[in-house]
């Protein structure tokens, strides 16, 4: 249980992606996980020398199965995870994951 578990009151679905025999990506329903979601379209904030260029942010438990490149569905919209930042304590234990995401095309047939 992470340090922000009490704030993760939304749900995301990490889609399972496989390649068919033609090399195309096929998606199927994946795993539901607790999260915190914030859409930040158009934000380019350069405070403290940290630049954020993303359409949305997603916070997850440190045990999440989401990896960079994953496609997730939040509030009916699809996003690709471009970067995952691991928030660590001084002793190195991961407290939570922060994902920077960009909007992704609508995927038909995925419930």
Backbone torsions as a table, in degrees:
resi	resn	phi	psi	omega
1	UNK	NA	126.3	-176.4
2	UNK	-85.1	175.6	-176.8
3	UNK	-71.5	-21.7	-179.3
4	UNK	-111.0	18.5	-177.1
5	UNK	-54.2	-36.9	-178.9
6	UNK	-68.5	-17.2	179.2
7	UNK	-92.8	-11.3	-176.5
8	UNK	-84.9	76.0	-173.8
9	UNK	-108.2	14.7	175.5
10	UNK	-115.9	172.1	-178.1
11	UNK	-126.3	138.2	174.0
12	UNK	-124.5	154.9	175.8
13	UNK	-118.6	118.7	175.2
14	UNK	-86.7	115.5	-176.8
15	UNK	-74.9	146.5	175.6
16	UNK	-88.5	125.3	-177.3
17	UNK	-112.6	129.3	174.9
18	UNK	-132.7	159.4	177.7
19	UNK	-102.8	133.8	177.2
20	UNK	-84.4	-177.5	-175.0
21	UNK	-66.8	-15.2	178.1
22	UNK	-94.7	-1.1	179.6
23	UNK	88.7	2.1	177.9
24	UNK	-80.4	153.1	177.5
25	UNK	-84.1	133.5	172.5
26	UNK	-115.2	140.0	-177.4
27	UNK	-116.9	146.8	172.9
28	UNK	-138.9	164.7	179.2
29	UNK	-56.4	144.0	-176.2
30	UNK	-119.9	-144.0	-173.9
31	UNK	-98.7	132.3	174.0
32	UNK	-82.6	136.4	179.1
33	UNK	-136.9	149.9	174.6
34	UNK	-72.5	142.8	-177.3
35	UNK	-154.7	176.5	168.4
36	UNK	-128.6	127.5	-173.5
37	UNK	-120.9	140.8	176.2
38	UNK	-144.3	120.9	176.5
39	UNK	-85.3	128.9	-175.9
40	UNK	-131.6	34.7	-176.3
41	UNK	-48.0	128.7	175.3
42	UNK	86.3	-1.4	-178.9
43	UNK	-80.3	128.3	173.8
44	UNK	-135.0	84.5	-173.1
45	UNK	-100.8	125.5	-178.6
46	UNK	-115.5	45.0	176.8
47	UNK	-84.4	143.8	-179.7
48	UNK	54.8	33.8	177.2
49	UNK	60.4	21.0	176.8
50	UNK	-109.5	113.5	179.4
51	UNK	-94.8	131.9	178.6
52	UNK	-118.7	113.8	175.4
53	UNK	-122.7	94.1	-177.1
54	UNK	-153.4	158.8	175.7
55	UNK	-87.9	-24.5	-177.7
56	UNK	-158.1	157.4	175.0
57	UNK	-118.9	147.4	-179.7
58	UNK	-139.4	127.6	176.6
59	UNK	-107.3	136.0	-176.1
60	UNK	-135.5	165.0	173.3
61	UNK	-64.0	153.9	179.2
62	UNK	-66.5	-16.0	-179.7
63	UNK	-93.3	9.7	-176.5
64	UNK	-61.0	151.1	178.7
65	UNK	-90.7	-2.9	-179.2
66	UNK	-69.6	135.0	177.0
67	UNK	-126.7	166.8	176.8
68	UNK	-60.2	134.7	-177.1
69	UNK	95.2	-9.7	178.9
70	UNK	-65.7	150.8	171.8
71	UNK	-104.0	126.7	-179.9
72	UNK	-124.0	152.6	176.5
73	UNK	-115.9	124.6	178.0
74	UNK	-133.1	128.9	178.4
75	UNK	51.6	38.1	175.7
76	UNK	81.6	0.5	179.8
77	UNK	-114.0	152.7	-178.3
78	UNK	-104.6	141.5	179.3
79	UNK	-138.8	150.2	172.7
80	UNK	-104.7	132.7	178.9
81	UNK	-80.2	114.5	-179.0
82	UNK	-91.1	-34.0	-176.5
83	UNK	-149.9	142.4	175.4
84	UNK	-121.7	125.6	177.6
85	UNK	-107.0	125.6	179.0
86	UNK	-94.8	119.9	177.2
87	UNK	-84.8	117.8	-175.8
88	UNK	-116.0	150.0	169.3
89	UNK	-79.4	172.3	179.9
90	UNK	-61.9	-26.6	-179.7
91	UNK	-84.7	-0.3	175.1
92	UNK	98.2	-7.4	-179.4
93	UNK	-74.3	136.5	-179.7
94	UNK	-78.9	127.7	-178.1
95	UNK	-95.2	-37.3	177.1
96	UNK	-165.3	168.1	177.9
97	UNK	-113.7	138.3	173.9
98	UNK	-116.5	121.7	-177.4
99	UNK	-107.0	130.9	172.3
100	UNK	-97.3	126.2	-170.7
101	UNK	-129.6	154.8	172.2
102	UNK	-119.8	152.1	-179.9
103	UNK	-60.6	147.7	-179.0
104	UNK	-127.2	156.1	-179.0
105	UNK	-60.5	155.1	175.8
106	UNK	-66.8	137.9	-179.3
107	UNK	-109.7	117.5	-179.1
108	UNK	-79.4	146.6	175.2
109	UNK	83.9	3.1	178.1
110	UNK	-105.2	122.3	-178.6
111	UNK	-97.9	NA	NA
